Amino acid sequence: MNFIPNAVSAKVMLTVLKTQKHSPKIMFAAGVVGFVATAVTASKATLKAPAILEEHREYLATFERAHNVNPTAYTSQDKAKDKALLIFKTSSSILKIYGPTILIGLGSIALLTGSHVVLTKRNAGLTAALAGVEKAFREYRDRVSDKVGVEQEREIYRDVRDEKVSVVDENGKIKQVVKKVSHGGGKYTALYGPITPEGFANPNWQELPEMNVMTLRGIQRQLNNRLQADGFLFLNEALKELDLPRTPMGQSVGWLKDSKDGDGFVDFGIFDDTSAARLFEFAIGREDEIWLDFNCQGNILDRI
């Protein structure tokens, strides 16, 4: 029998937890319903208000006539007192019919405000958690780089594998060769080539391979100038300049000019010594695509 109260208590607590989880949605829905109810009750009260105001005007006219007929018996002071009592009575009647409307309206505002407050606190918690995860992940990558080397770590990060692919040799014959193929990997990476991931021709692309390297250098320099001028830059702005598809994540992640936990500049991750081999293959046309590894600082919206 001791298990029955425990089972009931656990079920109740689980129900409470689920209610707390969905409380923003519940409060928002209740607030919207409350505003509809506010409009309905206000309309009903407005239909009753003319009768109360008409009665108020009739009493005022009566006071005025009584004073004019016999100002000695019904003095100005008597008229003023009756007017004050009438105003109180009329105000009470108006408040009585509009009271439910006011209460429902205030309750609706409180519910919508509460929903916003809960969501804001949860988003703040998620942002803090994400910042902690990103910091831990960067430190983890640094430790792996120290252990196996920067280029090897990047290959692991981008999920680079040795695969057999078909190529055309200098004699025009097709042959099978083993080649390192990247399968993406990494949050802030993008594949740059003649065809965008969406299947469209990249307008930045040029036939001469070395010109494509110059184009990437120029875009990176341009983005850094914008970062220095504005103080911030979103990843989607960089992707737009590269004519690559924007992402939902790119609306909030990017770079800050002055930041303690970032480089303070835009880097495509291909112009350092550790990427020289990849860049050389791309520059001589042996590879017509190259993975860009942006050094984003994570979510910058909450830091601006």
N, C-alpha and C positions, 0 to 999 in steps of 0.2 A: 504493500500500500504506500510505502514511502516513495516509490518511483513515480506515483501519479502526480503529486504536487510538483516534483522536479520536471516531469515531462510537460506539464501545463505551463510552468514558469519559463522553460526553454522556448516553448512555442510562442508565448507572449513576448518574450524578449526578442525573438527573431522577427516577429511582426512589427515591433517597435523599431528595430533596426532597418527593416525594409521601408517603413514609413519615413524615417529620417533620411534614407537614401533618396527617396522620391519627393521629399518635402518641397524642393523648389518648384517642381512641376505641379504639385498639388496646390501650393500657395498661388502660383501664377494662374492656374485654371480657376481657382476660387475667386481670385481678384478680378478676373475678366467677367465671370458670372456676376460678381458683386456690382460691377459697373453697369451691367445690363439691368440688374435689379434696381440700381440707383435711378437710371433713366425712367424705368416703369413707375416706380413710386413717386418720382418727381412729377411725372405727367398726371398721376392720379391726384396728387396734392394740389397741383395747379388748377385742376377742375373745381376743387373745393374753395380755393382762395378767394375768387370773386364774391361769393356770398358773404364771407367774413368781412371783406373790405367794404361791401355795400352796407352791411349792418353798422360798421364803424362810421361811415359817412352819415347815415341816418341819425345815429346818436349825437354826432357833432351838430347836425342841423337842429335837433331837438334842444340841445343845450343853448344854442344860439337864440332860438325862438323864445325859450323860457326867460332868458336874460333880457331880451328886448321887451317882452310883455311886462315883466315886473322886476326891474333891476334891483329894487330894494329887497324883495323877498329872495331873489336868486341873484346874488352878487357875483361880481367878477371873480372873487376868490372861490366861491362855490363852483363856478364854471371851470376854473383852472384845476381844482381838485378832481372834479368829475372827468375832465379831459385826461388827467394823469392816470386815473383808474382805468379809463377806457383804453388808453394806449397800452397799459400793462395787460389788460384782458385780451386785446386784439393781438398783441405780440405773443402772448401765451398760446392763443388759438393757432396762430401761424406756425409757431414753433412745434406745436403738437402735431399738425398735419405734415410738416416737413421734417420732424424729428427722425422718423425711420430712414428717410432719404439721406440725411446728414450722417447718421450712424453707419448705414450701409456703405456710403461713400468713403468715410474715414477708415472703415474696416477694409475696404477694397484697396485703398492706398497703402495701408499697413501690410496687407498680404503681398502686394506687388513689390513693395520696398523690402520686405523680408526675403522674398524670393531672390531679389537682386543681391542682397547682402550675403546670403548663403552661397550663391554662385560665385560672388567675388572672392569670398574667403576660400572656397574650394579651388578656384583658379589660381589664387595666390599660393596655396599649398602645392598644387601640381607644378606650378612654375618653379617653386623652390626645389621640389623633388627632381624635376628635369635638370635644373642647373647642377644639382649634386651628382646626378648620373653622368652628365656630360663631363664634369670635372674629373670624376673617377675614371671615365672612359679615356679621356686624354692622358691622364697619368698612367693608365694601363698601357696605352699605345707607346708612350715614352719608354716604359720599362721593357716592353717587347722589343722596341727598336734598339735599346742598349744591349739586349741579349743576342738578337739574331741579325741586327743591321737594319738600317732605314729602308733600303730597297726591298729586302726580303719581307719586312713587316708590311710594306705597302702592297706587295703581291698577295699576302695573306688577307689584308684588309679588303682588297678589290676582288678577291676570289679568283686569282689568276691560276690557270691550269695548263699543263702541256697537252695539246690536242693535235691530232692529224688533220690537216686542212689541204685542200687542193689549190695549187698555184700554177701559174704559167711561167715556164723558164724562158731564157733568152732565145731559145730555138722555137718558141711557140708551142711547146709540148706541155701537157698537163701532168703534173707529178704531185705525189703526196709528200708533205714535209711536216715535221713536228714543230708546232708553234705555240707560243704562250698566248692564251686567249683569256681575256678578262670577262667575267660574268657579272660585272657591276660591283656590288659591295660598297659599303660606305654610305653614310647619310648625305654627304655633300659632294657627291661625284656626278659627273655628266660626261657622256661620250660625244666628242666633237669630231665631225667628219663632213663629207660632201652631202650626206643625206641626214636630215634630222630624225630623231626617234619616231616622229609622227609620219615619216615617209615623204617629207617635202625636201626640195633642194635647198641647201643652206646658201643664202645670198652672199655670205661672207667668203665662201669657198672659192679658191682660185686654182688654176691648173698647175702652176709652178709650186711644188711643195714648200720651198723656202719662203715663198710669199705668204703661205698660210701661217708659218711660224712668226713672220713679221706682223701679220694681222692679229694674232693672239697676243703678242707683246704690246701692240698698240692699244688693244682693247683693255688689257690689264692696266696699262699706264693711264688710260682715260678713266677707268673706274677708280683708280687711286686718287686721281685729281678730284673727282667728284666727292670721294670720301673725305679728302682734306678740306674741301670747300663746304660741304654740308654737315660734316661731323658724323654721319651715319650712312650706311648703304645696305639695302636689302638684297638677298640672294636673287630674287626675281628680277631685280634691275640688271644684275650681271648676266643672267640667263637671257634677258631680252636683248642685250647688246650682242650676245653670241648667237642670237636667233635660235635659241633652244627653248623647248617648252617650259613654261613657268609651272611651279608646283604650289600646292596649298602651304607646304612648310616654308617655301621661299618668301611668303608674305610676312613672316615674323623673324626668321633667322637672317643673320648677316654680319656686318662689321660695324664697330664703333671706332672713331678716331682716337679717343682717349679712353682707354679701358685697362684695368689692372690684370684681367684674365685673358687678354687677347694680344695678337701681334700689332694691331693698329694699322694694318695695311692689307690690301687684297693680293692674294697669291693663288695662282692656278695650279700650283704644285707640279710644274713641269720644267721650270727654269733653274732648278738648283742642281748641284753636283750629283745628287743621288738619282736624279731622273735624266741624266745626260744620255744614257743609252736609249731610253724610250724616245727622247726628243730627236736624237740622231736618226733613228729608224723612220720617224715621221718626217723629218726635214729632207731626207733624200728620196722620199716617196715609196720606201719599202713598206711602210704602214700608212694607210690612208685614213686612219682614225686614231685618236688619242684620248685617253681618259684624263679629264681635268679633275683635280682633287682640291676643292675650294677650302681655304682655311677659315671657315666661318667661326664666329665666336658663340654660336648658339642663338637662343632667343634674345633679341635686343629690344623688343618692344617695351619690356618692363624696366629697361635700363636707360631709356631716353628721357 
